[in-house]
Amino acid sequence: MSTPKNEPGSLTSSQDMTVTLSSKPTVKLWHGRKKTEKHAGVVGFAGFSALLNKLGQAVSQDDPYADYHFHQVEQAINDLGNELSEIAEDVEIQIKRVTTDAASLPSVTSQDPVIVPVRFSSPLAYQLLYKLIAADKLIVRLQQAAHIGVMPATEKLSHVSRIETKFRSIMNKPFSYKHTGVTRDHVSSNAPQYVKAVKEMGPIDEAYLIGTLRSDFAPMLPSTRLATIRQIISNPPSDGSASLEQELSAINAGADQQLEATN
């Protein structure tokens, strides 16, 4: 007789999510480009997701620098969303200036769109994917606006180039992170790992070192670290003793002195 289960198993899916892309620029962004003898490699969404997985693993190991870089990616994605909205609004304003009740524009799409399967481990990769879907619709609209003479082809190309550049910049951001094995315990003790992290990636805001400033989509921190953060937030020092922020400032000063000594 089998023993009844007390908990359900992990969630799974019988098939991948799929996304339909109608513009060549977004298809290129999705696939990236393999490195060849003549051309450098370009990160696609699969590579970007893999980089985020490695970054997220370091975050879960209490690396404050990984937390910082993870948050930088999220902020860049949010900024991209705002920029796409601004471009889309500008295009629609231009179209409304010339269209009337007698000239309605049909919706357009590719005769042979590219359908790609999607399966990411990082929620942040999905966040960028949603921006890619928005960019695909926007680029199609830009192409339509140029085709009917609402905007010059040069303006269309400028917008498309700007969109591609923003995506490339975001997908390359994880490369700024260098794994040093540093943890917040190393920060509090001014250990060599922390000194090395400062040397390779520079200083970061103390809120990241403490763990109070993080991405909404970052992996969970170790339970012991979460308990410490909750204590900091709920019980700030009120007896005149040095706050953790002040202690970190002193530690940073010590790290800077060690860097100067090694240079």
C-alpha positions as CSV (number, residue, x, y, z in Angstrom):
1,M,0.0,0.0,0.0
2,S,1.5,3.3,-1.1
3,T,2.0,6.1,1.4
4,P,-0.3,9.2,0.8
5,K,1.6,12.3,-0.3
6,N,1.4,15.4,1.9
7,E,2.8,17.8,-0.6
8,P,2.3,18.3,-4.4
9,G,5.3,17.8,-6.8
10,S,7.0,20.6,-8.6
11,L,5.2,22.4,-11.4
12,T,5.9,21.5,-15.0
13,S,4.6,22.2,-18.5
14,S,3.8,19.9,-21.3
15,Q,5.0,22.5,-23.9
16,D,7.0,25.6,-24.2
17,M,5.7,29.1,-24.4
18,T,5.9,30.4,-28.0
19,V,6.4,33.9,-29.4
20,T,5.6,35.2,-32.9
21,L,8.0,37.8,-34.4
22,S,7.2,39.7,-37.6
23,S,10.2,42.0,-38.0
24,K,13.8,41.1,-39.0
25,P,15.5,43.3,-36.3
26,T,13.7,41.5,-33.5
27,V,14.4,38.0,-35.0
28,K,18.1,39.0,-35.1
29,L,18.0,40.2,-31.5
30,W,16.4,36.9,-30.5
31,H,19.0,34.7,-32.2
32,G,22.1,36.7,-31.7
33,R,25.1,35.6,-33.8
34,K,27.7,32.9,-33.3
35,K,31.3,33.9,-33.2
36,T,33.2,33.2,-36.5
37,E,36.7,33.9,-37.7
38,K,35.5,37.2,-39.3
39,H,32.9,38.3,-36.8
40,A,32.6,38.6,-33.1
41,G,29.7,36.8,-31.4
42,V,26.6,38.6,-30.5
43,V,24.5,37.5,-27.5
44,G,21.0,36.3,-28.2
45,F,18.2,35.6,-25.8
46,A,19.4,32.1,-25.0
47,G,22.9,33.4,-24.1
48,F,21.4,36.3,-22.1
49,S,19.2,33.9,-20.1
50,A,22.3,31.7,-19.4
51,L,24.2,34.8,-18.1
52,L,21.3,35.7,-15.9
53,N,21.2,32.2,-14.5
54,K,24.9,32.4,-13.5
55,L,24.3,35.9,-12.0
56,G,21.3,34.7,-10.1
57,Q,23.3,31.8,-8.7
58,A,25.8,34.2,-7.3
59,V,23.0,36.4,-5.9
60,S,21.6,33.4,-4.0
61,Q,25.1,32.8,-2.5
62,D,24.9,36.3,-0.9
63,D,27.2,38.1,-3.4
64,P,26.3,41.8,-3.1
65,Y,28.0,42.6,-6.4
66,A,25.8,40.1,-8.2
67,D,22.8,41.6,-6.5
68,Y,23.9,45.0,-7.8
69,H,24.4,43.9,-11.4
70,F,21.2,42.0,-11.4
71,H,19.4,45.1,-10.3
72,Q,21.1,47.2,-13.0
73,V,19.7,44.8,-15.7
74,E,16.2,45.2,-14.3
75,Q,16.5,49.0,-14.2
76,A,17.8,49.0,-17.8
77,I,14.8,46.8,-18.9
78,N,12.4,49.3,-17.2
79,D,14.1,52.2,-18.9
80,L,13.8,50.4,-22.3
81,G,10.1,49.9,-21.7
82,N,9.6,53.6,-21.1
83,E,11.6,54.4,-24.3
84,L,9.6,52.1,-26.4
85,S,6.4,53.7,-25.2
86,E,7.7,57.1,-26.0
87,I,8.6,56.1,-29.6
88,A,5.2,54.3,-30.1
89,E,3.4,57.4,-28.8
90,D,5.3,59.7,-31.2
91,V,4.6,57.3,-34.2
92,E,0.8,57.3,-33.4
93,I,0.7,61.1,-33.2
94,Q,2.3,61.4,-36.6
95,I,-0.1,58.8,-38.1
96,K,-3.1,60.6,-36.6
97,R,-2.0,63.9,-38.2
98,V,-2.5,62.5,-41.8
99,T,-5.2,59.9,-41.4
100,T,-8.9,60.7,-41.5
101,D,-12.2,58.8,-41.5
102,A,-11.7,58.4,-45.2
103,A,-8.3,56.8,-44.8
104,S,-8.1,54.0,-42.3
105,L,-5.0,52.0,-41.9
106,P,-5.2,48.2,-41.8
107,S,-3.2,46.2,-39.3
108,V,-0.2,44.6,-40.9
109,T,2.0,41.6,-40.0
110,S,4.5,39.3,-41.7
111,Q,3.3,36.8,-44.3
112,D,5.8,34.3,-42.8
113,P,6.4,35.2,-39.2
114,V,9.1,33.5,-37.1
115,I,7.7,31.4,-34.2
116,V,10.2,30.7,-31.4
117,P,9.8,28.5,-28.4
118,V,10.6,30.1,-25.1
119,R,11.8,28.5,-21.8
120,F,13.8,30.6,-19.4
121,S,14.8,30.0,-15.8
122,S,15.1,33.7,-15.0
123,P,12.0,35.9,-14.6
124,L,14.2,38.8,-15.7
125,A,14.8,37.1,-19.1
126,Y,11.0,37.0,-19.5
127,Q,10.8,40.7,-18.6
128,L,13.1,41.5,-21.6
129,L,11.2,39.1,-23.8
130,Y,8.0,41.2,-23.2
131,K,9.9,44.2,-24.3
132,L,11.0,42.3,-27.4
133,I,7.4,41.6,-28.2
134,A,6.5,45.3,-27.8
135,A,9.5,46.3,-30.0
136,D,8.4,43.8,-32.7
137,K,5.0,45.5,-32.9
138,L,6.5,48.9,-32.8
139,I,9.0,48.2,-35.6
140,V,6.2,46.8,-37.8
141,R,4.3,50.1,-37.1
142,L,7.4,52.1,-38.0
143,Q,7.8,50.2,-41.3
144,Q,4.1,50.9,-42.1
145,A,4.4,54.6,-41.2
146,A,7.4,54.9,-43.5
147,H,5.7,53.0,-46.3
148,I,2.7,55.3,-46.4
149,G,4.8,58.4,-46.2
150,V,4.0,59.4,-42.7
151,M,7.7,59.6,-41.7
152,P,11.0,59.6,-43.7
153,A,12.8,56.3,-44.1
154,T,15.8,57.9,-42.3
155,E,13.7,58.5,-39.2
156,K,12.4,54.9,-39.2
157,L,15.9,53.6,-39.5
158,S,17.0,55.9,-36.7
159,H,14.3,54.5,-34.4
160,V,15.1,50.9,-35.3
161,S,18.8,51.4,-34.7
162,R,18.1,53.0,-31.4
163,I,15.9,50.1,-30.3
164,E,18.5,47.5,-31.4
165,T,21.3,49.4,-29.5
166,K,19.2,49.5,-26.3
167,F,18.6,45.8,-26.4
168,R,22.2,44.9,-27.2
169,S,23.3,47.1,-24.3
170,I,21.0,45.3,-21.8
171,M,22.0,41.9,-23.0
172,N,25.7,42.7,-22.5
173,K,25.2,44.1,-19.0
174,P,25.8,40.8,-17.2
175,F,29.4,40.7,-18.7
176,S,30.2,43.6,-16.3
177,Y,29.9,41.3,-13.4
178,K,33.1,39.4,-12.4
179,H,32.8,36.4,-10.1
180,T,35.1,36.8,-7.1
181,G,33.4,34.6,-4.5
182,V,32.7,37.6,-2.3
183,T,29.8,37.5,0.2
184,R,28.3,40.0,2.6
185,D,30.3,38.3,5.4
186,H,33.5,39.1,3.5
187,V,32.3,42.8,3.2
188,S,31.7,43.0,7.0
189,S,35.2,41.7,7.7
190,N,36.9,43.5,4.9
191,A,38.2,40.2,3.7
192,P,40.5,39.9,0.6
193,Q,37.5,38.7,-1.5
194,Y,35.8,42.1,-0.9
195,V,39.0,44.0,-1.7
196,K,39.3,42.0,-4.9
197,A,35.7,42.8,-5.9
198,V,36.2,46.5,-5.3
199,K,39.3,46.4,-7.4
200,E,37.7,44.6,-10.3
201,M,34.2,46.2,-10.3
202,G,34.6,49.4,-8.2
203,P,32.6,50.4,-5.2
204,I,28.8,50.0,-5.0
205,D,26.1,51.6,-3.0
206,E,26.0,50.6,0.6
207,A,22.3,49.5,0.3
208,Y,23.5,46.7,-2.0
209,L,26.2,45.7,0.5
210,I,23.6,45.5,3.2
211,G,21.0,43.8,1.1
212,T,18.2,46.3,1.4
213,L,18.3,47.4,-2.2
214,R,17.6,44.6,-4.7
215,S,15.8,43.7,-7.9
216,D,12.2,42.6,-7.6
217,F,13.1,39.5,-9.6
218,A,16.3,38.6,-7.8
219,P,16.6,35.1,-6.3
220,M,16.1,34.8,-2.6
221,L,19.0,35.4,-0.3
222,P,20.1,32.9,2.4
223,S,17.7,32.8,5.3
224,T,20.3,34.0,7.8
225,R,20.9,37.1,5.6
226,L,17.2,37.8,5.3
227,A,16.9,37.7,9.1
228,T,19.7,40.2,9.4
229,I,18.2,42.5,6.9
230,R,14.8,42.4,8.6
231,Q,16.5,43.3,11.9
232,I,18.3,46.2,10.3
233,I,15.0,47.6,8.8
234,S,12.9,47.1,11.9
235,N,15.5,48.0,14.6
236,P,17.7,50.9,13.4
237,P,20.3,51.9,16.1
238,S,18.9,54.7,18.4
239,D,21.5,54.7,21.1
240,G,24.1,56.7,19.3
241,S,26.0,53.6,18.2
242,A,27.3,53.4,14.7
243,S,24.8,52.1,12.1
244,L,25.7,49.3,9.7
245,E,25.9,51.9,7.0
246,Q,28.5,53.8,9.0
247,E,30.4,50.6,9.7
248,L,30.4,49.8,5.9
249,S,31.7,53.2,5.2
250,A,34.7,52.6,7.5
251,I,35.2,49.2,5.8
252,N,35.1,50.7,2.4
253,A,37.8,53.2,3.5
254,G,39.9,50.3,4.6
255,A,39.4,48.5,1.3
256,D,40.5,51.6,-0.5
257,Q,43.6,51.8,1.6
258,Q,44.4,48.2,0.8
259,L,43.9,48.8,-2.9
260,E,46.2,51.8,-2.8
261,A,48.9,49.7,-1.1
262,T,48.7,47.0,-3.8
263,N,48.9,49.5,-6.7
